[in-house]
């Protein structure tokens, strides 16, 4: 599905490919709410922290994308804005964020938060009761 806006100065329409839009917030909420045997208070705490972490990741992702495309288009106009090392760094960070931001970041956030707030205290209690 393509979304098209008003034509640019050269007459070509600005097209956004909506296939690349990810729904990782909905996936994160579904993961957090689907775990059984967790009380409401830790679940809400994990949900709020997960949304905050995912929001920060999205802001970082958007900043990397903006800087990458800015440097790419300025280089095409013959005005390199950043040195070559920075452009390569932006390219590689853009590729990493593009590949990981789909459905992997919510799984990493979900697993990390549940491990820290739910599973780690239970493991610590089991280890202390065994000694």
C-alpha positions in Angstrom: 0.0 0.0 0.0 1.4 3.4 -1.0 0.4 6.8 0.4 0.9 9.7 -1.9 1.0 13.4 -1.0 1.1 16.7 -3.0 3.8 16.8 -5.7 7.2 18.2 -4.9 8.9 21.0 -6.7 10.0 18.7 -9.5 6.5 17.4 -10.0 7.0 14.0 -8.5 4.6 13.0 -5.7 6.0 12.3 -2.3 5.3 8.6 -1.7 5.5 6.8 1.7 5.5 3.0 1.6 3.2 2.0 4.5 4.3 -1.6 4.4 7.4 -0.6 6.4 5.2 0.8 9.2 5.6 -1.5 12.2 3.0 -2.1 15.0 5.5 -2.9 17.7 3.6 -1.0 20.5 0.5 -3.2 20.0 2.8 -6.3 20.0 4.5 -5.2 23.2 1.1 -4.6 25.0 -0.1 -8.0 23.8 3.0 -9.7 25.1 2.8 -8.0 28.5 -0.9 -8.7 28.9 -0.6 -12.4 27.8 1.7 -13.6 30.5 -0.3 -15.6 33.1 0.1 -15.6 36.9 1.2 -12.0 37.2 -0.6 -9.7 39.6 -2.0 -6.4 38.3 0.4 -4.0 40.0 3.6 -5.5 38.5 1.9 -6.0 35.2 1.0 -2.3 35.0 4.5 -1.3 36.1 6.0 -3.4 33.4 3.5 -2.0 30.8 4.3 1.6 31.6 8.1 1.0 31.7 7.9 -1.0 28.4 6.0 1.8 26.7 8.5 4.4 27.9 11.5 2.3 26.8 9.8 1.6 23.4 9.1 5.3 23.0 12.8 6.2 23.6 13.8 3.5 21.1 11.4 5.0 18.5 12.8 8.6 19.1 16.4 7.3 18.7 15.3 5.4 15.5 13.6 8.5 14.0 16.7 10.6 14.8 19.0 8.1 13.1 16.7 7.9 10.0 16.5 11.7 9.7 20.2 12.2 10.0 20.9 9.3 7.6 18.6 10.6 4.9 19.7 14.2 5.4 23.3 13.2 4.8 22.4 10.9 1.9 20.4 13.6 0.1 22.9 16.4 0.8 25.7 14.1 -0.6 23.6 13.6 -3.8 23.5 17.4 -4.2 27.2 17.6 -4.0 27.3 19.1 -0.5 28.6 16.4 1.9 27.6 17.4 5.4 29.3 14.7 7.4 32.7 13.1 7.0 32.7 9.6 5.4 33.2 7.8 8.8 30.0 9.5 10.2 28.0 8.7 7.0 29.0 5.0 7.3 28.1 5.0 11.0 24.7 6.5 10.2 24.2 3.9 7.4 25.0 1.0 9.7 23.0 2.3 12.6 20.1 2.9 10.2 20.3 -0.7 8.9 20.5 -2.1 12.5 17.5 -0.1 13.6 15.5 -0.9 10.5 16.1 -4.6 11.0 15.5 -4.8 14.7 12.7 -2.3 15.2 10.0 -4.5 13.7 9.1 -7.2 16.2 12.4 -7.8 17.9 12.6 -4.8 20.2 9.2 -5.5 21.9 10.3 -9.1 22.6 13.7 -7.9 24.0 11.9 -5.3 26.2 9.3 -7.7 27.3 11.8 -10.4 28.2 14.1 -8.0 30.0 11.4 -6.4 32.1 9.7 -9.7 33.0 13.0 -11.2 34.0 13.9 -8.3 36.2 10.5 -7.8 37.9 9.0 -11.2 38.0 11.3 -14.1 37.3 14.5 -12.9 38.9 13.0 -12.4 42.4 11.5 -15.9 42.2 14.8 -17.4 41.2 16.5 -15.5 44.0 14.0 -16.8 46.5 14.6 -20.4 45.3 18.3 -20.1 45.6 18.2 -18.6 49.1 15.8 -21.3 50.3 18.1 -24.0 49.0 21.1 -22.8 51.0 
